[in-house]
């Protein structure tokens, strides 16, 4: 298999770079987006992630991986962090981090789970919980550079758990090539017609495309969610080489 080209040389991507928090913006009660300034950032592709490292005054260090949430803006990058119960790094970043705080980042990382604006084919995005983050980077990367048809199916526990909800709905209203649908697994808005519950095959076909349309499918979320969606896509006839997955942690919708 040919190795996908990614921005920056390997040595640059493996090196830790000093970064400064420019802004922390709440997305939900337990998730925040962080805008970071990284001097000399080499750029990245939608779908890639970075390693982020914190250093305490006593020298203790902790590092975690976070998906990039948007295209690079010069030396500015953005991640979105979902707070994890008892998570020392995620809790600090999502709830306490303030403008001016110093961190370190390494990356960009990953070359398989990526989308390039030059890719013109149909794209089906399926997200579980904070798995929407790298998929949002793909949606944002379309701006002014691609008319590739996108469909996003976003599974969450309830309405208050929808990251980027206002932006996604606004984009869908103004972009005929972008469709957005929410799947609620625990609680739903009063006007929601679909019964709450886990994602089903009909959810994947209600807004997406049939397998014969050959969309590229990107699935991101907790491991159990990704496995379920991948199985459903295969049962619907989608080819394995057109299903790209990214997974994390045990918890989710």
KOLSERO-926887 format. One record per residue (C-alpha): residue in one letter; chain; x, y, z. Coordinates in pm, 1 decimal, decimal comma. Example, Ala and Ser with C-alpha at 12.3 -4.5 7.8 and 13.67 -1.06 7.14 Angstrom:
residues 2
[A A [1230,0 -450,0 780,0]]
[S A [1367,0 -106,0 714,0]]
This chain:
residues 253
[X A [0,0 0,0 0,0]]
[X A [133,8 344,4 -90,0]]
[X A [202,2 560,5 215,5]]
[X A [-13,7 871,8 228,3]]
[X A [177,5 1198,3 213,6]]
[X A [130,3 1420,7 517,7]]
[X A [255,0 1774,6 581,2]]
[X A [596,6 1822,3 740,9]]
[X A [892,2 1586,2 751,4]]
[X A [896,5 1288,9 986,3]]
[X A [1153,9 1451,3 1213,6]]
[X A [941,5 1766,3 1244,9]]
[X A [627,7 1569,9 1326,3]]
[X A [801,6 1370,2 1600,1]]
[X A [946,1 1676,4 1773,1]]
[X A [766,2 1844,3 2063,5]]
[X A [686,4 2208,8 1989,0]]
[X A [603,7 2479,1 2244,0]]
[X A [247,9 2605,8 2211,2]]
[X A [36,6 2874,5 2375,1]]
[X A [-334,8 2861,3 2440,6]]
[X A [-502,6 3153,9 2265,6]]
[X A [-866,8 3075,8 2344,3]]
[X A [-1080,8 2816,2 2517,8]]
[X A [-1439,3 2803,8 2394,3]]
[X A [-1704,5 2585,1 2562,7]]
[X A [-1896,3 2358,5 2322,1]]
[X A [-2110,1 2164,0 2571,7]]
[X A [-2116,2 2132,7 2950,3]]
[X A [-1825,9 1886,5 2930,8]]
[X A [-1640,0 1976,3 2609,8]]
[X A [-1436,0 2277,3 2500,9]]
[X A [-1250,8 2381,3 2187,6]]
[X A [-896,8 2509,8 2236,0]]
[X A [-720,7 2733,5 1988,6]]
[X A [-343,2 2700,9 2012,1]]
[X A [-59,7 2900,7 1862,0]]
[X A [229,2 2677,1 1753,1]]
[X A [524,2 2863,5 1603,5]]
[X A [632,3 2713,5 1271,9]]
[X A [336,9 2475,9 1246,0]]
[X A [387,9 2270,3 925,1]]
[X A [18,4 2235,2 841,4]]
[X A [-205,2 1928,6 856,4]]
[X A [-480,1 1734,3 683,6]]
[X A [-838,8 1698,4 802,2]]
[X A [-860,1 1379,2 1007,4]]
[X A [-513,0 1397,8 1159,2]]
[X A [-441,8 1441,9 1529,7]]
[X A [-175,5 1581,6 1760,1]]
[X A [-15,9 1468,4 2083,5]]
[X A [-45,3 1731,5 2356,0]]
[X A [179,8 1736,2 2664,4]]
[X A [139,2 1919,5 2994,7]]
[X A [423,3 1972,3 3242,5]]
[X A [354,1 2043,5 3610,8]]
[X A [577,2 2273,9 3820,1]]
[X A [731,8 1967,0 3985,3]]
[X A [829,2 1826,2 3644,8]]
[X A [550,6 1566,9 3619,2]]
[X A [435,9 1527,3 3258,2]]
[X A [123,3 1383,8 3099,1]]
[X A [49,1 1351,0 2727,1]]
[X A [-271,0 1268,1 2539,2]]
[X A [-377,2 1254,7 2173,4]]
[X A [-648,1 1486,0 2037,0]]
[X A [-798,6 1515,2 1690,6]]
[X A [-754,3 1841,2 1505,8]]
[X A [-1090,5 2012,6 1472,4]]
[X A [-1025,4 2257,0 1188,5]]
[X A [-780,9 2343,8 910,8]]
[X A [-465,5 2523,2 1019,7]]
[X A [-477,8 2902,8 1019,2]]
[X A [-110,7 2984,6 982,9]]
[X A [41,7 2892,9 1320,1]]
[X A [-301,6 2849,2 1482,0]]
[X A [-454,3 2505,2 1529,5]]
[X A [-771,2 2392,7 1705,6]]
[X A [-864,6 2084,0 1903,7]]
[X A [-1181,6 1994,8 2091,9]]
[X A [-1151,9 1812,3 2423,2]]
[X A [-1429,5 1605,0 2580,4]]
[X A [-1385,6 1576,8 2956,9]]
[X A [-1333,2 1218,5 3071,1]]
[X A [-1438,0 1111,0 3420,9]]
[X A [-1125,0 1114,9 3638,7]]
[X A [-921,5 1231,7 3339,2]]
[X A [-642,1 1452,9 3471,0]]
[X A [-554,7 1603,0 3132,0]]
[X A [-900,1 1628,6 2973,7]]
[X A [-1054,0 1782,0 3287,2]]
[X A [-788,8 2052,9 3301,2]]
[X A [-809,7 2133,7 2930,2]]
[X A [-1190,0 2132,0 2910,5]]
[X A [-1259,2 2319,1 3234,4]]
[X A [-956,4 2511,8 3361,5]]
[X A [-710,6 2598,5 3085,6]]
[X A [-683,4 2972,8 3022,3]]
[X A [-543,4 3195,4 2750,3]]
[X A [-168,3 3221,8 2782,0]]
[X A [-117,1 2874,2 2926,8]]
[X A [185,9 2694,2 2787,5]]
[X A [168,7 2337,8 2653,7]]
[X A [360,0 2130,2 2400,1]]
[X A [229,8 1961,2 2086,8]]
[X A [368,2 1698,5 1852,6]]
[X A [241,1 1617,3 1506,4]]
[X A [49,4 1613,3 1288,2]]
[X A [-3,1 1238,7 1320,7]]
[X A [-187,0 998,5 1089,6]]
[X A [-216,4 950,1 716,2]]
[X A [-497,7 695,9 665,5]]
[X A [-802,7 859,2 826,2]]
[X A [-775,8 1181,7 626,1]]
[X A [-977,3 1373,6 368,5]]
[X A [-827,4 1611,0 111,4]]
[X A [-1023,3 1893,7 -52,2]]
[X A [-915,7 1756,9 -389,9]]
[X A [-1116,7 1439,5 -327,5]]
[X A [-1438,9 1494,9 -521,9]]
[X A [-1638,3 1181,1 -441,7]]
[X A [-1932,5 1143,8 -204,6]]
[X A [-1846,1 1128,0 166,2]]
[X A [-2048,5 967,5 444,5]]
[X A [-1942,4 1072,9 795,1]]
[X A [-2067,3 877,3 1097,3]]
[X A [-1976,6 1007,7 1443,1]]
[X A [-2032,8 884,2 1795,0]]
[X A [-1995,1 1144,0 2071,9]]
[X A [-1668,4 1335,0 2048,6]]
[X A [-1581,9 1128,4 1741,5]]
[X A [-1735,6 1418,2 1552,1]]
[X A [-1416,6 1623,0 1601,1]]
[X A [-1202,7 1496,4 1308,0]]
[X A [-1514,9 1477,0 1092,1]]
[X A [-1585,1 1842,9 1167,8]]
[X A [-1234,0 1921,3 1045,0]]
[X A [-1330,2 1757,4 715,5]]
[X A [-1651,6 1959,0 692,6]]
[X A [-1468,9 2282,4 768,4]]
[X A [-1199,4 2196,6 513,9]]
[X A [-1461,8 2203,0 237,4]]
[X A [-1506,2 2579,6 267,9]]
[X A [-1423,8 2750,1 -60,8]]
[X A [-1223,7 2455,5 -190,5]]
[X A [-1460,8 2165,9 -260,5]]
[X A [-1818,0 2086,5 -356,2]]
[X A [-1787,0 1718,8 -266,0]]
[X A [-2126,2 1602,3 -132,1]]
[X A [-2107,2 1533,3 243,0]]
[X A [-2354,0 1361,6 475,1]]
[X A [-2303,6 1351,0 854,0]]
[X A [-2488,6 1115,2 1086,7]]
[X A [-2408,9 1214,2 1443,8]]
[X A [-2501,2 982,5 1733,8]]
[X A [-2522,2 1138,7 2081,4]]
[X A [-2680,3 1051,9 2413,4]]
[X A [-2899,8 1361,1 2418,5]]
[X A [-2944,4 1709,4 2266,5]]
[X A [-2711,0 1874,7 2518,5]]
[X A [-2426,8 1643,8 2411,5]]
[X A [-2411,2 1768,5 2052,1]]
[X A [-2073,5 1929,8 1992,2]]
[X A [-2082,3 2205,3 1725,2]]
[X A [-2464,4 2176,0 1707,4]]
[X A [-2534,2 2536,7 1604,6]]
[X A [-2255,1 2545,6 1346,0]]
[X A [-2355,1 2212,4 1193,6]]
[X A [-2718,4 2317,3 1159,4]]
[X A [-2620,4 2655,0 1014,5]]
[X A [-2388,8 2495,1 761,9]]
[X A [-2653,4 2244,3 657,2]]
[X A [-2909,1 2521,2 602,3]]
[X A [-2677,5 2714,0 371,4]]
[X A [-2499,7 2429,4 193,5]]
[X A [-2703,1 2204,7 -33,0]]
[X A [-2413,0 1959,9 -54,3]]
[X A [-2406,9 1902,6 322,6]]
[X A [-2665,6 1697,6 507,5]]
[X A [-2671,0 1657,8 885,8]]
[X A [-2880,4 1416,7 1093,6]]
[X A [-2870,1 1347,3 1467,4]]
[X A [-2931,6 1009,7 1629,0]]
[X A [-3027,4 1021,2 1998,6]]
[X A [-2954,9 715,7 2211,6]]
[X A [-3079,7 820,2 2560,4]]
[X A [-3304,5 1127,8 2529,3]]
[X A [-3436,0 1329,8 2236,6]]
[X A [-3599,8 1667,8 2165,6]]
[X A [-3977,8 1668,3 2203,1]]
[X A [-4027,8 1702,4 1826,9]]
[X A [-3791,9 1416,3 1736,5]]
[X A [-3978,8 1144,8 1543,8]]
[X A [-3713,9 873,3 1566,8]]
[X A [-3736,1 666,6 1889,1]]
[X A [-3425,4 690,3 2106,4]]
[X A [-3187,0 400,2 2072,8]]
[X A [-2862,2 278,8 1922,9]]
[X A [-2779,9 358,0 1563,3]]
[X A [-2948,2 127,8 1309,6]]
[X A [-2910,7 43,8 942,6]]
[X A [-3204,6 267,1 850,2]]
[X A [-3025,4 561,2 1011,9]]
[X A [-2734,5 507,7 774,2]]
[X A [-2960,6 496,6 469,1]]
[X A [-3200,4 777,8 562,8]]
[X A [-2954,9 1054,4 476,6]]
[X A [-2658,0 873,5 325,6]]
[X A [-2615,0 693,3 -3,7]]
[X A [-2661,9 331,4 -106,0]]
[X A [-2348,5 121,6 -142,5]]
[X A [-2368,3 136,4 -522,3]]
[X A [-2309,1 513,7 -503,4]]
[X A [-1962,7 426,0 -363,6]]
[X A [-1925,4 694,3 -96,7]]
[X A [-1610,4 699,6 113,7]]
[X A [-1722,5 632,0 469,7]]
[X A [-1545,2 780,8 772,3]]
[X A [-1652,9 639,2 1109,5]]
[X A [-1520,3 777,9 1438,5]]
[X A [-1620,5 719,4 1798,6]]
[X A [-1587,9 474,1 2087,0]]
[X A [-1470,9 126,2 1991,0]]
[X A [-1810,9 -44,5 2029,4]]
[X A [-1982,9 224,7 1823,8]]
[X A [-1726,1 204,1 1542,8]]
[X A [-1750,6 -173,4 1526,4]]
[X A [-2130,4 -162,4 1513,1]]
[X A [-2140,4 101,1 1238,2]]
[X A [-1873,1 -77,8 1035,2]]
[X A [-2071,0 -402,7 1054,6]]
[X A [-2388,6 -223,0 945,7]]
[X A [-2213,1 -60,8 650,5]]
[X A [-2076,3 -397,4 538,8]]
[X A [-2422,5 -553,5 570,3]]
[X A [-2557,7 -272,2 352,2]]
[X A [-2303,2 -363,4 82,7]]
[X A [-2034,2 -99,1 128,5]]
[X A [-1689,0 -221,6 30,3]]
[X A [-1438,4 -265,8 315,8]]
[X A [-1175,4 -53,1 139,3]]
[X A [-1419,3 239,8 134,1]]
[X A [-1475,4 231,9 511,5]]
[X A [-1218,3 423,1 717,9]]
[X A [-1237,4 407,8 1096,3]]
[X A [-1088,6 585,4 1396,0]]
[X A [-1173,5 476,5 1750,1]]
[X A [-1106,6 572,0 2109,7]]
[X A [-1186,4 472,4 2469,9]]
[X A [-1464,6 252,7 2605,6]]
[X A [-1732,2 514,3 2678,5]]
[X A [-1971,8 697,2 2451,2]]
[X A [-2327,9 717,5 2317,1]]
